[in-house]
Amino acid sequence: MSNFRFTPYDDVNAILGEVLTGVQVILGDNFVGMYLDGSLASGDFSYETSDIDFVVATARDVSAAQMAALAEMHGRIGQTDSKWAIQVEGAYIPLPALRRYDTHNATHPYIDRGASNLRWEHLDIDWVIHRYVLYNWGVALTGPPSRSLIDPVTPDELRQATADLLAYWWAPMLDDPTHLGRDGSRTYAVMTMCRALYTLQLGDVVSKPAAGRWALAHLDERWAALIESAMGWENGRPMSDSQETQAFIRFTYETSRNL
């Protein structure tokens, strides 16, 4: 059992504790703090479907030697038998880049859910949204409050980031639905569209479940069955087909262009 009590879940705490302990040793005086992002920060974590989102703030860029050691650590953790071994998603971001998103200073060490290989990755415009979550709800495992490291994100910045993300990532799926082939992928798409519509309308960010509830109350009834199916989806159950999901993506994308 982990000695850390970051969350209500012992196995989540064990993984977080292992990452935190390793990161502090590897980074030394380059380590500033480690923070929970995503659903663990916003309060809508699902033990069955969520992942573990984290951000490590560094004083300066991660060195080549530190990168190699961090990659080895994450690879080793990914080989353990924990349910969460490859359900970790996070980034190592130096303080100047964390304070305000700049596409010209957005390539940082990153590990994605479903893998255990840390790599250099260009963080896209959705990190404006990540920064908003960190500013408002970020949980410090250790280090100064996340709010002190990040400039406030305005409602218009959130709307623009959401519109850019829809154009860059989601609009191409209207012509090529390859990424929508699995039930889980379509569920993710529908819930992400709910959250995008919420942000476009209100200039705020909420969790996917909260956005789904808002969408059911405020969108045309034409989308109700699709949203309800996504909100109630469990691994192994069927989800609506790609065409219906594409239609909802198109509606969301067109909404972003008309605001």
Secondary structure, 3 states (H helix, E strand, C coil): CCCCCCCCCHHHHHHHHHHHHHHHHHHHHHEEEEEEEHHHHHCCCCCCCCCEEEEEEECCCCCHHHHHHHHHHHHHHHCCCCCCCCCEEEEEEEHHHHHCCCHHHCEEEEECCCCCCCEEEECCCHHHHHHHHHHHHCEEEECCCHHHHCCCCCHHHHHHHHHHHHHHHHHHHHCCHHHHCCHHHHHHHHHHHHHHHHHHHHCCCCCHHHHHHHHHHHCCHHHHHHHHHHHCCCCCCCCCCHHHHHHHHHHHHHHHHHC
